[in-house]
Amino acid sequence: MKAGDVQRFRAAFANIKDRFDAKNDARNSSVLICKQGFYNRCSVLKLQKASWTNDRMDQVQNKTGIFFSVWIDEEAASKSRAKYNIHALKLRRLKGHSITSRDFANDFRKAFASMRDAWPNVSVDFGPLTLMQGYIELVPKNVEQDILALLQRFKPVSRLIDRLLESRRLPLPRP
């Protein structure tokens, strides 16, 4: 991969998605769904569960919910980096839950503190929209392997998100 050329990462991201999907059963609603696309001049990969959003799972862009994303824009490509973060969009609107975004972000960050060392160059010093953000250095011959490892590293964090959402689930109405 040539640094500075975002377009060259599109094929690599498609391969990473295929490799991630091969290791996971996307038909199971409790597993992470990997989405791949090109958005705002960035090659993008996202991990999300259907229970984390009100949006359709066949689109890359989200209007609500939580997702983990890895992307490469021109700046990142020029520095041989891949950026990553967890976004929490309009959580107050998440169906079946009662969520205050700031409280959710604070609870996430407290629980994430024990996992933080596993995430290179990460920061949690953001508002409630970005739960955490960082980057990894890329070695051209290991791009797919390194980004796939980053996606796999998210799995324990996804269980944390599940627990935080479950604690905010509204009770089902009685018949």
N, C-alpha and C positions, 0 to 999 in steps of 0.2 A: 504494500500500500504506500502510495506516495503521499507524504505529508502535505497538507494544504488543499487537497482535492476531495471535497465532501462527496461528490458523485461516486468516487471510487469505493466508498464505504457502503453504498446501497446494496451491492451484490453480497458483500460480506455480512451485512445485517440480515439479508434474506436467508443466507446459509445458517446463521446463528439461530434465527427463528426456527428453521427446519430442524436443527439439531436439538434445540430446547423442546420442541413439540414431540420429537421422537422419544424423549425421556419421560414425557408426561402425557397423561390421558386427558386431552382437552374436552372429552365428552363428560367428564366428571365435573360437576359444577363447583366442587369444593377445591379444585386445583387452580393454579395460576394459568391464565390465558396470556399467551405472548402475541402481541400485535407488532407489526413492522410497517414502516412507511417513511415518507419524506414529508416533513412539515416545517414551515417557516425556514426553508433553506437548510434543513438539518436532516441527516439520516437518523431515524428514531426507532427504538425498541421500547415496548411498554409491557409491563406485567401487571395484571389486574384480575380480580375475581368478579364475577357477575354480581355477587352480593355487596360489592363495594361501590356500586354506581347505579344510577337510574338510567344511564345511557345504554344504547345498543352496543353489544360487544363486537360487532363487525365494523366499527369505525375506530380510527386511531385517535381522533380528537375527542376530548372529554369536556362536558359542561358541568358535571357533578362527580363527586366521589373521590376515591383514593386510587393512586396508581404510582408504580415505580417506573421511572424512565431512564434510559441510557441514550445519549445522543452525541452526535459529532457535528459541530458547526465549523465554519471556516477557521475561527480562532483556535478551537480545539484541534482541528486537523493540522494546522500550522505548527502546533506545539506537540504533536503526536500524543494527544490525550483523548479520552472519552469522558464526558461529563455524565453524572448520574444524580438523581434526586427522587424524593417522594413528595408528591403533591397531594393536597387535600382541598378539593374544590367544592364550595357551597355545601358543606356537610349538613347544615341546617335543613337542607332540602332532601337529604337522603331518606327515601321511603322506609317506613317501619322503624325509624330511630329518632331519638331525641338527643341532638348533639349541639354543643356549643364549641365552635371551632377552636377558640383559644384554650379551653379546658382540655379538649382532645389533644391538641398540639403539646400542651404541658405534660399530660399523662404519657403521651408517646415518648417524649424526650427523656422523661425520668426513667422509663423502662428501657429505652434504647441505650442509656448510658452504659449498661453492662455489656452491650454488643459493640459499642463504638470502636473499640480497638481493632475489630475485624474489617473496618471500612477505611481505606486509605484516603487521606486528604479530605476528611469529612468535617462539616460544620453543621451545627443546629441553631446557629445565631440568625434566625429568620423569623418572620411573622408566622401566623398560623397556616398560611397557604403552602409554604414549603417546610415540611417537617424536618428534612435534612438534605444536604447537598454536598457533593464532592466530585472528585475526578480520579481516574487511574491513568498512569503512564502507559502508552502503547509501544510495543515492539512490533514493527511491521510484520514479521513472520508469525507472530503469536496473536494477532488481533482477534481472530475468531475465538480462540481458546481462552484468552483473557476476558473477553466480554461475556462469553458463556459462563465462565467461572463467577463473574460478577452477578449474573442473573441467578445462578444457583445459590450464591451467598445471601440472596434476598429471602429465600424460603423461611428461615427462622424469623425474620422480621415480619413476614406475612402472617405468621401465627400470632405474633404480638398484635398486629392490626386486627385480626379476627377477634382476639380476646377483648380489645378495647371497644370494638363495635358491638360485640355481644353484650357487654355491660351497659350499653346505651340503647339496646333494642327495646322497643315499646311492647308491652304485653299484648297478646292477641286478644281481640274482642271476644267476649263470651257469647255463645249462641243463644 
